[in-house]
Amino acid sequence: MAFLADALGRIKPSPTIAVTDKARALKAAGRDIIGLGAGEPDFDTPDNIKQAAIKAIQSGKASKYTAVDGIAELKAAVCRKFKRENNLDYKPSQVTVGTGGKQVLFNALVATLNPGDEVVIPAPYWVSYPDIVLLAGATPVPVTTRIEDGFKMKPEMLERAITKSTKWLIFNSPSNPSGAAYSRTEVKAITEVLMRHPHVWVLTDDMYEHLVYDDFVFSTPAEVEPRLYERTLTLNGVSKAYCMTGWRIGYAAGPEFLIKAMATLQSQSTTNPNAAAQWASVEALDGPQDFIPKHNKVFKERRDLCVSMLNQANGLVCPKPEGAFYVYPTCAGTMGKTSPSGKVLKTDEDFVTELLETEGVAVVQGSAFGLAPAFRISYATATEQLEEACRRIQRFCGNLK
Ligand SMILES: Cc1ncc(COP(=O)(O)O)c(C=O)c1O
């Protein structure tokens, strides 16, 4: 519609939210649906974190506006977290807190991008990266990774993608949607390329830092290459590891002038993130962390279950990722086949639509994440449900002609 802004024409609604909504609608209509679309843990927020919010509300600490980009107590807790877990020294003035990691990412990109700027984004990517870049009027430059490389970007691929217009590399390890995580050596190889291009900044999205399996050790760029510190924005949040997606708190740390610019933007949009959620996040970061390995044990079992069952399905190949709670099988082997309803599968969107219609399993098509034909499964769902879903996927693939 002519009344709407041109910028809106450059973006699309989040396809992961769209599939979750579709699955919810089918369920409400009485269908037996297993939703594997949502990117959130199925575990509840730990009780000590909930109690911290309740206490903040009851003591009146949550009643008023707070500092725009976070209460001092939370910024201090974030600084402690970066020191303790990543060996990164940040001052509170280098920390910003927003309404979820997504707002922090949005602030960073909108505060820095101009038309003509390019942002390198390894694919498959989290759907919001290119869309926020487009909204800001800049150009996403996807770098297609390969299944043989475990969906990780090789240094030479990054080297080829960088131009004089490149402003940011968005680096996401462990990755949504592939679960791929870069070892310290692999992070180092990426930072070596960046050292050759001093005009390129790195926005590292460490949201899934804690969700890694099989003794994998997480590393973040500024920790591996301290000379990148001055041009790194290290983004993280409480949503995934602390089971707090609904609370909407994310944070980042980086050079002070950038953090200030992001706060200016936030001051003219949402003002401060929810005050009670900020107090809950202080407890999340400073409180006991013992539930994380417990959750990870369950996630690892589910990952192994998915990888094993999906690799037994006709036409699917599913690499075993190091982290997050996603697997990303390719379905190239099913393309051109016909489903029992008579539909020829031409794209991964056809695959996921038919899978939902015939077997009631909701997954997200890989084309939404910039690497097709494939699909993303979120295994943050009850193990029995997951097993049943994988059985249905096997049956679906087995019935293709
Ligand atoms: C890679 C990645 N970064 C950031 C986010 C944003 O998280 P939040 O819920 O804190 O906005 C998500 C959420 O799905 C994600 O997958």
The ligand as a MOL file (V3000), in Angstrom:
LIG
                    3D

  0  0  0     0  0            999 V3000
M  V30 BEGIN CTAB
M  V30 COUNTS 16 16 0 0 0
M  V30 BEGIN ATOM
M  V30 1 C 21.3220 -16.0630 16.8650 0
M  V30 2 C 20.3380 -15.2940 17.6600 0
M  V30 3 N 20.6780 -14.0900 18.1100 0
M  V30 4 C 19.8490 -13.3350 18.8200 0
M  V30 5 C 18.5840 -13.7870 19.1260 0
M  V30 6 C 17.6870 -12.8560 19.8880 0
M  V30 7 O 17.3450 -13.2530 21.1140 0
M  V30 8 P 16.3330 -12.4350 22.0050 0
M  V30 9 O 15.1850 -13.3520 22.2200 0
M  V30 10 O 17.0970 -12.1310 23.2530 0
M  V30 11 O 15.9300 -11.2000 21.2820 0
M  V30 12 C 18.1620 -15.0350 18.6850 0
M  V30 13 C 16.8030 -15.5120 18.9500 0
M  V30 14 O 16.2640 -16.3640 18.3150 0
M  V30 15 C 19.0700 -15.8130 17.9320 0
M  V30 16 O 18.7300 -17.0140 17.4790 0
M  V30 END ATOM
M  V30 BEGIN BOND
M  V30 1 1 1 2
M  V30 2 1 2 3
M  V30 3 2 2 15
M  V30 4 2 3 4
M  V30 5 1 4 5
M  V30 6 1 5 6
M  V30 7 2 5 12
M  V30 8 1 6 7
M  V30 9 1 7 8
M  V30 10 2 8 9
M  V30 11 1 8 10
M  V30 12 1 8 11
M  V30 13 1 12 13
M  V30 14 1 12 15
M  V30 15 2 13 14
M  V30 16 1 15 16
M  V30 END BOND
M  V30 END CTAB
M  END
